[in-house]
Amino acid sequence: MIEADDREDVRITFEDLKSLLRAIFVSSGTSLDTAYILAENCAGCERDGALSHGIFRMPGYVDSLRSGWVSGQAVPAVERFGPSFIRIDARNGFAQSALASADPMIRRAVRETGIAIAAIRNSHHFSALWPDVEPFAVDGYFAMTMVNGLANVVPHGGRQAVFGTNPIAFAVPVECSGPLVVDQATSVMANGEVRLHALAGKAVPNGTGVDRDGKPTTDPHQILAGGALNTFGGYKGSSIALFVEILAGAVTGGQFSFETDFTGFPGAQTPKAGQLLIVIDPSWGGSANFTSRMALLCRQLLDAGQDRLPGARRFANRAASGRSGIPVKASDLQRLRLMACDQNTQT
Ligand code: NDP
């Protein structure tokens, strides 16, 4: 992984970074609401050291908006289709805005029925998934979500990309601690991480992907130029990628990863796909002391020798950024400021 420490030591506060990103989003044509949501999300990724979905993504957002591929003004349609089932048509907008619109209805469904299933279609997800589940765990719920994307992952033994990097994330509350949050691609590596390796001129580990002829390669450029990633965990991981493809791309009424077609939208990068979110109130499941049971499980993992819990690296980065600001490369910050100016002169 490209680490937060790889950045030069220029510091920016979370609030200042959000405000800079908001300016870029608004001047790229998003509504103010969407700009707030995406800036919070993207700055949060940078703050937490989730660098594959931090400020490095800004040109991709801007180019996708400018090309008309994604709508920054979309008003999602939210429908409670059954007691627990919520359908959301993002209307070609960003998944995070769709989720924010549905949040009150999701929480009402969980309170009334113990579970909510939110099926988002017609949506673009260009970020990490932890921001979509972590807030539910903070409020005492179990939440899981998954997203399909662009076809850039070969199924086990295959020669052609079918799946997206199809991430899956879940979060649970833990007594006397922050939530436990797991967020991972079902490919060996997230595509953004491959791009960061390419930019840094670093090889990716053996087994990460194949070149355009289906031959194994550790060159990130070959993977990006017509090659593809492998799924994690051989045929079993391939089936988990399939699971995500079905739930996010089909159960939602969305499209499959291999159906994304950027033709006519030069520069567009955001995958137009689907997302499924499931939120459960664990108290409905019969455990009177769920959060202390989760604390016991976490302790057991660490006592067994697991070096750290998933999410711990991000939380440590978040705490450090809170104390001394978010480390950003001076050149990246300058580029963002120029993007904000450049956009403003065009609108
Ligand atoms: P990583 O492999 O870096 O991490 C996956 C998970 O494992 C994280 O929860 C991480 O916690 C945890 N973890 C890592 N190392 C350890 C360890 N030694 N012990 C215990 N837990 C560990 O993530 P990926 O590269 O697979 O994915 C990166 C991001 O890309 C994700 O946020 C994902 O949502 C996003 N993504 C988004 C896509 C989209 O279409 N929108 C597509 C694909 C990926 P920690 O975070 O604390 O390191």
Boltz pocket constraint, residues with backbone or C-beta under 6 A from the ligand:
constraints:
  - pocket:
      binder: B
      contacts: [[A, 1], [A, 50], [A, 52], [A, 53], [A, 125], [A, 126], [A, 127], [A, 128], [A, 129], [A, 130], [A, 147], [A, 148], [A, 149], [A, 165], [A, 166], [A, 167], [A, 168], [A, 169], [A, 181], [A, 182], [A, 183], [A, 184], [A, 185], [A, 186], [A, 187], [A, 188], [A, 189], [A, 190], [A, 191], [A, 193], [A, 271], [A, 307], [A, 308], [A, 309], [A, 310], [A, 311], [A, 312], [A, 313], [A, 314], [A, 315]]
      max_distance: 6.0
